[in-house]
Amino acid sequence: MKIMPNRMDRGFFQYQKEFENKALDVLRSGWYVLGNEVSAFEEEFASYVGTKYCVGLASGLDALWIAFRLLNIGPGDEVLVQGNTYIASVMGITINNATPIFIEPDEHFGMDPEKIEHAITDKTKAILVTHLYGMASRMDEIVKICKKHNLKLVEDCAQSHGACYNGKMTGSFGDIGCFSFYPSKNLGAFGDGGAITTNNPELNKAFRTFRNYGSQKRYYNEVVGANSRLDELQAGLLRIRLKHLDELTEEKCKIAERYNKEIKNPLIKLPKVADGASCVWHQYVITCEERDRLIDYLDSKEIGTIIHYPVPPHLQECYKYLGHKVGDFPITEYLAKTVLSIPMYNGMTEEEQNIVIKAINEFK
Ligand SMILES: *Cc1c(COP(=O)(O)O)cnc(C)c1O
């Protein structure tokens, strides 16, 4: 049987009875949108991240674009963002007609604090940091720069549930932390879902109003909002996953430790977590100059892999209007050509790990 890069069914079977009981409870309750499960999840997740508030939303992309909308970032404003992030981070900016300014990542795939200050202009309003692949970016320096230049700080934590920098959780450093609960994420639902975290009571209230057609009181609308609500079923199931998140992360860390120790191949570079950062291994991403040959080789050994991501945002069709061309961001473009995510998922058996390690070590 082929080893897949990710196996979401395994995560379900680990806690099958709990998930099934909760699903039936919610279905039988007769209350499906914005109820007790959502409120309880919001409280539990805020407490997990270490922020005062969490607001459940319909997706990670919604968390991002609504975040910039509520920070009043729009036409004429610039937001600094890593060149190698997932497209949704950038869409969160451009949906508001603000301009993304791409920053080349550091050697940990993260936002590079050394490259931020050169890019700041008088149009710069915010920095968006993506804790890519589960690795926390170097937040101490980034927070300092934001304070010094009076910039808003938004964190894209869609891949970093539970990852810390110097012991502080990602999603608690900035004005707003944006989370996705898409099924493949470390804290995954069984459909779409998202949330924001914040310590700011006004933003907490603004998100609650915005997600529900801009209404606090039914049929009275203060602003033009969105329909972006986490539903009761997903919230209930997420509460179960959240309860087990630390052990799920621990399991992924054990797999990563084996990969770190046992993969030894001069053609392959292993991921490097920054000093002070922790990684929750949303993906285990290696780099290889002969990446495409490696993919075919692993495929011939029945091992599936994925490229996160083959085309960087600045070269995407949808961002042609920004006017970037090949060669503008060489580090980002090099990563797009060389990164490869190898199998990493909860419920991965020791035997599956052995097969992956052995095959990679035998690649010539
Ligand atoms: C998944 C993801 C998103 C988008 O989340 P959705 O819930 O799929 O909308 C945003 N940013 C990053 C880095 C992601 O990995």
PDBQT file of the ligand as one rigid body, heavy atoms in Angstrom, charges set to zero:
ROOT
HETATM    1  C1  LIG A 401      -4.536  26.623   5.204  1.00  0.00    +0.000 C 
HETATM    2  C2  LIG A 401      -3.909  27.945   5.242  1.00  0.00    +0.000 A 
HETATM    3  C3  LIG A 401      -4.660  29.130   5.159  1.00  0.00    +0.000 A 
HETATM    4  C4  LIG A 401      -6.118  29.163   4.780  1.00  0.00    +0.000 C 
HETATM    5  O1  LIG A 401      -6.959  28.471   5.608  1.00  0.00    +0.000 OA
HETATM    6  P1  LIG A 401      -8.375  27.961   5.045  1.00  0.00    +0.000 P 
HETATM    7  O2  LIG A 401      -9.082  27.520   6.283  1.00  0.00    +0.000 OA
HETATM    8  O3  LIG A 401      -8.102  26.854   4.101  1.00  0.00    +0.000 OA
HETATM    9  O4  LIG A 401      -9.048  29.117   4.397  1.00  0.00    +0.000 OA
HETATM   10  C5  LIG A 401      -4.009  30.335   5.312  1.00  0.00    +0.000 A 
HETATM   11  N1  LIG A 401      -2.686  30.396   5.524  1.00  0.00    +0.000 NA
HETATM   12  C6  LIG A 401      -1.922  29.294   5.598  1.00  0.00    +0.000 A 
HETATM   13  C7  LIG A 401      -0.462  29.445   5.861  1.00  0.00    +0.000 C 
HETATM   14  C8  LIG A 401      -2.500  28.034   5.452  1.00  0.00    +0.000 A 
HETATM   15  O5  LIG A 401      -1.728  26.940   5.514  1.00  0.00    +0.000 OA
ENDROOT
TORSDOF 0
